Amino acid sequence: MDYQLLLLTIAVSFILAVIAAPLFIPLLRRMKFGQQVRDDGPQTHLKKAGTPTMGGIIIMVAFTLSFLKFSVVNSDFYVLLVAALGYGLIGFLDDYIKIAFKRSLGLTPRQKLLGQLLVGAVMCGLLINAGHNTGISIPGTSISFDWGGWFYYPFIIIMMMAVTNAVNFTDGVDGLLSGVSAIALAAFAVVAMQATSIAAGVCAAAMIGAVLGFLVFNAHPAKVFMGDFGSFGIGGAIGAIAIVTKSELLFVVIGGVFVIEMLSVVLQVASFKTRGKRIFRMSPIHHHFELGGWSEWRVVVSFWAVSLVLAAVGLILSKGL
C-alpha cells in the first residue's frame, strides 16, 4: 500500500475539517444546538453549557468526502462506509432528539439498541456476501479459532455495539476523544497496511485527518463539541477497520483507553446497584480524575500518553514493529 496515499488522505481530510468548522459552528450556535451539562459533574464544566454541539457533522463531512475520493471501491469499502455512517446516524438522531425536543436522554435505550442491531446486521450481510473469513486470531500468538458464522457474526454485532459505546464514553473532556481516536486510528492504519487493505487504510487516514481538524476547534477551551454524531461515527469506523483487517481482538489493546472508559462505567453501575457504593468519584473514569483535582489538560495529555503506549504495544503484537 502506498503510504503517500494515506498521507494525502489525512491532509485533505484535515483541510476539509478546518474549512468546514468555521462554517458549521456559527450555524449550530444560531440553531441553539448547545451542550447540556450535568449538574452532578465537575463544576468546571458548568461554564461549557451552551457551547455548540453536534460538531460531529464537521468530522463526518470531512471523513466521507475524503474516503469517497481516495478509497478503492470493493467489499471492504462498503462495510467501512456503512459502519461509519450507519452508527453516525444513530448518534445524529440521539443528538437531535436531545436538543430539538429537550429530552436529556435522546433516543431511548431500546431505540438505540435496535439501531445498532440493524446497522450491525447490514454489516454482517455485506461480510457474508464478500466471503469474509470468520476465524479469530489472538494477537501476539499463533492461536486462532473458527467456530463458524453462527458464532462469528453475532460476535461482530456485539463487538460493534461495545466499540461504539466505549468510544462514546470517552467523549467528555475537551480534546480527549479527538486525540485518543487519532492515535488508535494511526495504529490501525499501520495494521491495514500490513493486511494490504487499501480501503481500511484510507478509512483510517480520512478519519485521522477529520478528527485532527476538529481538534483545532475542540481543544481546551472547546469552541464546539462533537456530540454522539461524531463519537458513534468514529467508533463505527474503528470497529469496522478492526473487522476487515482481521484484527478484532487487537482492538482491546490498541483501543485500550476506550475499553478502560467503558469498564469504569460498567463497574460503577454494577457496584452501586449491588452494594450501594461507588468505586469511582464519577464515571467514565476521566471524570474521576477531574474530581480528584486534575485539570482538563492534565487528564487529556495523560490519556493521550496511555493511548500512545497501548498503540505501540498493539503494533508489536501485530508484528508491525
C-alpha positions as CSV (number, residue, x, y, z in Angstrom):
1,M,0.0,0.0,0.0
2,D,1.3,3.5,-0.9
3,Y,1.8,5.4,2.4
4,Q,1.8,8.6,0.3
5,L,-1.9,8.0,-0.4
6,L,-2.6,7.8,3.3
7,L,-0.7,11.0,4.0
8,L,-2.6,12.8,1.2
9,T,-5.9,11.5,2.5
10,I,-5.0,12.8,6.0
11,A,-4.0,16.2,4.7
12,V,-7.2,16.6,2.5
13,S,-9.5,15.5,5.3
14,F,-7.8,17.8,7.8
15,I,-8.1,20.8,5.5
16,L,-11.8,20.0,4.8
17,A,-12.5,19.8,8.6
18,V,-10.6,23.1,9.3
19,I,-12.6,24.8,6.5
20,A,-15.9,23.3,7.5
21,A,-15.7,24.1,11.2
22,P,-16.0,27.9,10.9
23,L,-19.0,27.4,8.6
24,F,-20.9,25.0,10.8
25,I,-20.1,26.3,14.3
26,P,-21.9,29.7,13.8
27,L,-24.8,27.7,12.2
28,L,-25.1,25.3,15.2
29,R,-25.0,28.4,17.5
30,R,-27.8,30.1,15.6
31,M,-29.9,26.9,15.7
32,K,-29.3,26.8,19.5
33,F,-27.7,23.4,19.4
34,G,-26.0,24.0,22.7
35,Q,-24.4,21.5,25.1
36,Q,-26.4,20.5,28.2
37,V,-24.1,20.0,31.2
38,R,-24.9,17.6,34.1
39,D,-25.2,19.4,37.5
40,D,-23.6,16.5,39.3
41,G,-20.4,16.6,37.1
42,P,-17.2,18.6,37.6
43,Q,-18.1,22.2,38.5
44,T,-15.6,23.4,35.9
45,H,-17.9,22.0,33.2
46,L,-20.8,24.3,34.1
47,K,-19.4,27.1,32.1
48,K,-19.5,24.9,29.0
49,A,-23.3,25.0,28.9
50,G,-24.5,26.4,25.6
51,T,-21.3,25.6,23.7
52,P,-22.4,24.3,20.2
53,T,-22.6,20.5,20.0
54,M,-23.4,18.1,17.1
55,G,-20.0,19.2,15.7
56,G,-19.7,15.6,14.6
57,I,-21.1,16.9,11.3
58,I,-17.7,18.5,10.7
59,I,-15.9,15.2,11.3
60,M,-18.3,13.1,9.2
61,V,-18.4,15.5,6.2
62,A,-14.6,15.7,6.0
63,F,-14.3,11.9,6.5
64,T,-16.9,11.0,4.0
65,L,-15.7,13.3,1.2
66,S,-12.1,12.1,1.7
67,F,-12.9,8.4,1.9
68,L,-15.1,8.6,-1.2
69,K,-12.4,10.4,-3.1
70,F,-9.3,8.3,-2.2
71,S,-10.6,4.8,-1.4
72,V,-10.9,1.9,-3.8
73,V,-14.4,0.6,-4.1
74,N,-14.6,-3.0,-3.0
75,S,-16.3,-5.2,-0.4
76,D,-14.3,-3.6,2.4
77,F,-15.2,-0.1,1.3
78,Y,-19.0,-0.8,1.7
79,V,-18.5,-2.4,5.1
80,L,-16.5,0.6,6.3
81,L,-18.8,3.2,4.9
82,V,-22.0,1.5,6.3
83,A,-20.3,1.3,9.7
84,A,-19.1,4.9,10.0
85,L,-22.3,6.5,8.5
86,G,-24.7,4.0,10.0
87,Y,-23.6,4.3,13.6
88,G,-23.0,8.0,13.0
89,L,-26.7,8.3,12.0
90,I,-27.7,6.7,15.3
91,G,-25.6,9.3,17.1
92,F,-27.1,12.1,15.0
93,L,-30.6,11.1,15.9
94,D,-29.7,10.9,19.6
95,D,-28.2,14.4,19.5
96,Y,-31.0,15.9,17.5
97,I,-33.7,14.5,19.9
98,K,-31.8,15.7,22.9
99,I,-31.6,19.3,21.5
100,A,-34.7,19.7,19.4
101,F,-37.1,18.0,21.8
102,K,-35.3,18.9,25.1
103,R,-35.1,15.3,26.1
104,S,-31.9,14.7,28.1
105,L,-31.7,11.1,27.2
106,G,-32.2,11.4,23.4
107,L,-33.0,8.0,21.9
108,T,-34.4,5.5,24.4
109,P,-32.1,2.6,25.2
110,R,-34.4,0.3,23.2
111,Q,-34.3,2.6,20.1
112,K,-30.5,2.9,20.3
113,L,-30.2,-0.9,20.7
114,L,-32.5,-1.5,17.7
115,G,-30.5,0.9,15.6
116,Q,-27.2,-0.7,16.5
117,L,-28.6,-4.2,15.7
118,L,-29.8,-3.0,12.3
119,V,-26.5,-1.5,11.3
120,G,-24.6,-4.5,12.6
121,A,-26.9,-6.8,10.6
122,V,-26.3,-4.9,7.4
123,M,-22.6,-5.1,8.1
124,C,-22.8,-8.8,8.6
125,G,-24.8,-9.2,5.4
126,L,-22.1,-7.4,3.5
127,L,-19.4,-9.5,5.1
128,I,-21.2,-12.8,4.3
129,N,-21.7,-11.7,0.7
130,A,-17.9,-10.9,0.5
131,G,-17.0,-14.4,1.9
132,H,-15.3,-12.8,4.9
133,N,-13.0,-15.0,6.9
134,T,-14.8,-16.0,10.2
135,G,-11.7,-17.0,12.1
136,I,-10.4,-15.0,15.0
137,S,-6.8,-14.7,16.0
138,I,-5.3,-14.0,19.4
139,P,-2.8,-11.1,19.0
140,G,0.8,-11.9,19.6
141,T,0.3,-15.7,19.3
142,S,-0.2,-18.2,16.6
143,I,-3.5,-19.2,18.1
144,S,-6.7,-18.8,16.1
145,F,-10.1,-20.4,16.1
146,D,-13.0,-20.5,13.8
147,W,-16.4,-21.5,15.2
148,G,-18.2,-20.6,12.0
149,G,-20.6,-17.9,11.1
150,W,-23.2,-18.8,13.8
151,F,-20.7,-17.6,16.4
152,Y,-18.7,-15.0,14.4
153,Y,-21.5,-12.8,13.2
154,P,-23.3,-12.4,16.5
155,F,-19.9,-11.7,17.9
156,I,-19.4,-8.9,15.3
157,I,-22.7,-7.3,16.2
158,I,-21.9,-7.3,19.9
159,M,-18.4,-6.1,19.2
160,M,-19.6,-3.1,17.2
161,M,-22.1,-2.2,20.0
162,A,-19.3,-2.4,22.5
163,V,-16.8,-0.4,20.4
164,T,-19.2,2.4,19.5
165,N,-20.4,2.8,23.1
166,A,-16.8,2.6,24.5
167,V,-15.7,5.4,22.1
168,N,-18.8,7.4,23.1
169,F,-18.0,7.1,26.8
170,T,-14.5,8.6,26.1
171,D,-16.0,11.8,24.9
172,G,-16.4,14.2,27.8
173,V,-13.3,16.4,28.1
174,D,-12.1,18.9,25.6
175,G,-9.9,17.2,23.0
176,L,-9.8,13.8,24.8
177,L,-11.6,11.7,22.2
178,S,-10.2,13.5,19.2
179,G,-6.6,12.8,20.3
180,V,-7.2,9.2,21.6
181,S,-9.1,8.2,18.5
182,A,-6.4,9.8,16.2
183,I,-3.7,7.7,17.9
184,A,-5.8,4.5,17.7
185,L,-6.6,5.1,14.1
186,A,-3.0,5.7,13.3
187,A,-2.1,2.3,14.7
188,F,-4.9,0.7,12.8
189,A,-3.7,2.4,9.6
190,V,-0.4,0.5,10.1
191,V,-2.4,-2.7,10.6
192,A,-4.3,-2.0,7.4
193,M,-1.1,-1.6,5.5
194,Q,0.1,-4.9,6.9
195,A,-3.2,-6.5,5.8
196,T,-2.9,-4.8,2.4
197,S,-6.5,-3.4,2.8
198,I,-6.4,-0.1,0.9
199,A,-10.0,0.7,1.9
200,A,-9.3,0.2,5.6
201,G,-6.1,2.2,5.4
202,V,-7.8,5.1,3.6
203,C,-10.7,4.9,6.0
204,A,-8.3,5.3,9.0
205,A,-6.5,8.1,7.3
206,A,-9.7,10.0,6.4
207,M,-10.9,9.8,10.0
208,I,-7.5,10.8,11.4
209,G,-7.5,14.0,9.3
210,A,-11.1,14.7,10.2
211,V,-10.6,14.3,14.0
212,L,-7.3,16.3,14.0
213,G,-9.0,19.1,12.0
214,F,-11.8,19.0,14.5
215,L,-9.3,19.1,17.4
216,V,-8.2,22.5,16.3
217,F,-11.6,23.8,17.5
218,N,-12.2,21.2,20.2
219,A,-9.0,21.6,22.2
220,H,-9.5,23.3,25.6
221,P,-11.3,25.6,25.8
222,A,-13.5,23.9,23.2
223,K,-15.4,26.0,20.7
224,V,-17.5,23.0,19.7
225,F,-18.3,19.5,20.9
226,M,-18.7,16.5,18.6
227,G,-21.7,15.0,20.3
228,D,-22.9,11.4,19.7
229,F,-22.9,12.0,15.9
230,G,-19.1,12.2,15.9
231,S,-18.3,9.7,18.6
232,F,-20.6,7.0,17.2
233,G,-19.2,7.6,13.7
234,I,-15.6,7.4,14.9
235,G,-16.5,4.2,16.8
236,G,-18.1,2.7,13.8
237,A,-15.1,3.3,11.7
238,I,-12.6,2.0,14.2
239,G,-14.6,-1.2,14.8
240,A,-15.1,-1.9,11.1
241,I,-11.4,-1.4,10.4
242,A,-10.6,-3.9,13.1
243,I,-13.0,-6.4,11.5
244,V,-12.0,-6.1,7.8
245,T,-8.3,-6.3,8.7
246,K,-9.0,-9.4,10.8
247,S,-7.7,-7.7,14.0
248,E,-10.8,-7.9,16.0
249,L,-9.2,-8.7,19.3
250,L,-6.4,-6.3,18.8
251,F,-8.9,-3.5,19.5
252,V,-8.7,-4.4,23.1
253,V,-5.1,-3.3,23.2
254,I,-4.9,-0.5,20.6
255,G,-8.3,0.8,21.9
256,G,-7.4,0.1,25.5
257,V,-8.3,3.6,26.7
258,F,-11.8,3.1,25.2
259,V,-12.1,-0.3,27.0
260,I,-11.0,1.2,30.3
261,E,-13.6,4.0,30.0
262,M,-16.4,1.5,29.3
263,L,-15.3,-0.8,32.1
264,S,-15.3,2.1,34.5
265,V,-19.0,2.8,33.7
266,V,-19.9,-0.9,33.9
267,L,-18.1,-1.4,37.2
268,Q,-19.6,1.8,38.7
269,V,-23.1,0.9,37.8
270,A,-22.7,-2.7,39.0
271,S,-21.2,-1.7,42.3
272,F,-23.8,0.9,43.0
273,K,-26.7,-1.4,42.2
274,T,-25.3,-4.4,44.2
275,R,-23.6,-2.6,47.1
276,G,-25.0,0.9,47.0
277,K,-21.4,2.2,46.8
278,R,-19.5,3.9,44.0
279,I,-16.0,2.7,43.0
280,F,-15.0,6.0,41.3
281,R,-15.9,9.6,42.2
282,M,-17.7,9.7,38.9
283,S,-17.7,7.6,35.7
284,P,-16.5,7.5,33.0
285,I,-13.1,7.4,34.6
286,H,-11.8,10.7,33.1
287,H,-14.3,12.5,35.4
288,H,-12.9,10.6,38.4
289,F,-9.5,12.2,37.8
290,E,-11.1,15.6,37.3
291,L,-13.0,15.4,40.6
292,G,-9.7,14.4,42.2
293,G,-8.2,17.8,41.2
294,W,-6.7,17.1,37.9
295,S,-7.0,19.9,35.3
296,E,-8.7,19.0,32.0
297,W,-5.4,19.4,30.2
298,R,-3.6,17.0,32.5
299,V,-6.4,14.4,32.0
300,V,-6.2,14.8,28.3
301,V,-2.4,14.6,28.0
302,S,-2.2,11.6,30.4
303,F,-4.9,9.7,28.4
304,W,-3.1,10.5,25.1
305,A,0.1,9.2,26.6
306,V,-1.5,6.0,27.7
307,S,-3.1,5.6,24.3
308,L,0.3,6.0,22.6
309,V,1.8,3.3,24.7
310,L,-1.1,0.9,24.1
311,A,-1.0,1.6,20.3
312,A,2.7,0.8,20.3
313,V,2.1,-2.5,22.2
314,G,-0.7,-3.3,19.8
315,L,1.6,-2.8,16.8
316,I,4.2,-5.0,18.5
317,L,1.6,-7.7,18.9
318,S,0.5,-7.4,15.3
319,K,4.2,-7.8,14.3
320,G,4.1,-4.2,12.9
321,L,7.3,-3.1,14.6
